Amino acid sequence: MSKRIVSLLSASLFIVSLMALPASAKSGGDSCSDFAVPTEIDGVELPVLPAGTYNRLVVDEGTTCVSEGPLRIRGGLFIEDGATFVLGSEESPGSTGTISGGVHATNPAAVQIHFATINGRIDVHGGSGPFGGPFDITWNAIEDNTINGGATVDGYNGFWFGFIRNHVNGSVNLNNNVLEDTDGNEYVTNVIHGSLNCSGNTPAAQVGDSEGAPNEVTGAKTGECADV
């Protein structure tokens, strides 16, 4: 499921990157909506955030923020209820920038971050259901990142969730994530300098169709993640 989803999205993001306006460094304002460029992709208008530097970036309730980067976020990324944030894609390797101050999401529709350096941990709590715009279904994809400070994703209830190929300095807690897709909760190929704790997930933590490798963990693997 992961590969099919990403293939559809990456094609759109490639077109978005060609159409987005170039950006100089930004210092004022903190809402993605203040800077995003509306761009129509396959009949759907998406707000595209230009590359640049931002102090504190907020994806407001119910909105979407899409970017290929590179972004430099100095004061943290905050994703509000029902919002979608997409940075990069699995099929477009290369640094998408640095997020300092961490990633903080409460009941998001989707959090999709690829090839970024995140200083200050990831905290995602809750979700807004498996179906909804702008892609009709919702999913979290935290992939190919360097995360300094650990990560917690708890209670996400979207369609699919993958935590894949990340290098994490700190413990990772992936709990109570209840997904629509039976191939969801794919937690594989991570290098974690800390513990990996997984419980209460439906489906249980798995390799799925990712063809990923076991996680390398310096601390304990507990719960469902003892075997992945």
N, C-alpha and C positions, 0 to 999 in steps of 0.2 A: 504493500500500500504506500509506503514512504516514497519509493522510487516513482510510482505513477503520479503521485501528488506533486512532487518536486519537479518532474519533467514538465508538467503543465504550467506551473508557476514560473519556472526559470525562463521559458520562452517569452512570457509576458514581461518579465523583469529586464530581459535583454532589449526589448523594444523600448521599455521605459527609460533605460539608461541612455539610449540614443536620443530620446526626445526631451529629456529633462534639461533645464537650463543650467549652465555652470554657475557655481556659487562662490563668493568670497567668504571670508571668515565672518561668522555671526556672533554678536555679543549681547543683543537685547532680545527680550521676549523669551518665553519658554514653552510655547505651544507649537506642535508640529504644524498645525493649521495656519500659523502665522507665516510660514516659509514655504509650505508645500506648493507644488505646481500641479494644478489639475490636468491630468493626461488621460485621454480615452484609449483604453486597451480592449479590443474585441467587444466594443459596445459598453464597456464598464468604465466609468470615470474613477481613476485612482489618484489620491493625493501623493505626489512624488516629492520626497524631501531631497533637495540638492546636496551634493557633497559640501562639507564645510565644517566649521567649528561652532558649537552651541554651548551655552552655559549650563542650562538645566532644561532637559527636554521632556515635555509632557504630551502624551497621546490622550486627548480628551475623551471623555465618556462617549462610547458609541461611534468613534471615528476610526479612520484607517490612516496609517503612515507607512509608506513604502520607500525604500532607498537601496541603491547599490553601493552607497558610500563612495569614498571613505569619509566617515564621520569622526569628529572628535567631540565627545560630550564631556564637559568638565564637571558638572554638578549632579550627575545621576540621570537615569532614564526612568520615567514614571508612566505606567500604562494603566488607565482607569477602566471602570466597569464597561464590559462589552466592546472594548477597543481592540484593534489589530495593529501589531507592529511587525514589519518585515524588513530585515537587513540582510542583503545578499541572498545566495542560494547555494545548495549543495553542488550544483553543476557549474558554478562560476568561482573556482578557487582564486585566492588572493585576498590580502588584508582588506577588511571593510572598515577598519578604524579602531578606535579606543573609546570605551565607555568608562569614565572614572566616576566614583560615587555609587556604583552598583546599578542593578536592574531591579525595579520594584513594580510588581503587577498585582492588582486585586480584581478578581473576577473578570479577567480578560477574555476576549473571544479567541485570540491567538497571539503567541509570542514566538517569533521565528527569527533567530539570530545565528548567522553563519560567519566564520572566519574573522571574529572580532577578539580583541583583548578586553576583558572586563575586570576592572579593579574595584573591589568592594562587594562582591558576591552577587548571586542571583536569588531573588525571593519572589516566587509566584504562588499566590494563594487563591484558590477557587477558580471558577470558570463561568462561562455564560451559555453553556449547552453546545451540542454537537453540530447544530445547523444555524446558518446565518451568513450575512454578507461579510466581505464582498465576494467570497469564493464559494458560497453556498454551504460549504462545510468548514469546520474550524479545526485547527490543529496547532500544537506546539512543536517546534523543531529547534532544538538547541544543539548545534552541530559544529564541530571543527573549531571550537573556541579555546582560548586560554583564559581561565577563570581564576582570579586571585581572591580568595576569601570564602570559597565553598559555594554550595547551591542547595536551595530547598524548593521543591515543587510539590505542593500539597493540595489535594482536593480539586485538581483540574478535571473537568467533565466534558471535554471536547470530543472530536471524532477520532483523533490519533495523537500520539505523543512520542517523540524520539529524543533521547539524550545520548548522543553518539559522537565518538572521536574527539571528545574534549580533553584538554589537559587542565586538571583542577588542583589548585593548592588550597586544601581545606576539605572538610567532610561534605558529602553529598547525601541529601535526604529526599527520597522520591516516594511519597506516601499518599494513599487514599485517592489515587487518580483513576476515575471510572470512565471508560471510553466506549464509544460505539463500535469501533473497529476491533475485530478479534485479533488483528495483528498489531494492536497498539501496545504502548508501554515497552518500546524497544530501547533497552539500556545496554549498550555494547561498545566495545573498542575504546573505552575511556581509560586515561591514566590519571589516577586519583591519589594525591599525597594526603591521605586522611582516610576516613572510613566511608563505606557505602552502605546506606541503610534503606531498605525497601519493605513496605508492608501495606496491606489494605488496598492493593491495586487490582482493578478488573479491566482487562485480563491481567494475570500475574506478570511480573517482569519477565521478559523473554528476548530471544534473539529475533523472532519473527522472520520476515523475509529480507531482513537487512544484510544477511550473510556476514555479520560482524564477528569480531573476535572477543574472547573473554576480557573483562575489565581487569586492568592491572591496578591493584589497590595496596597501598602500604599498610593501612590499618585493617580493621575488621570488615568483612562482608556479612551483613546480617539480613535475616528474613528472606524474602523472595530473591534477593540479589546474591545469596550465598552460592548459587549455581550459575551465575552469568558473569 
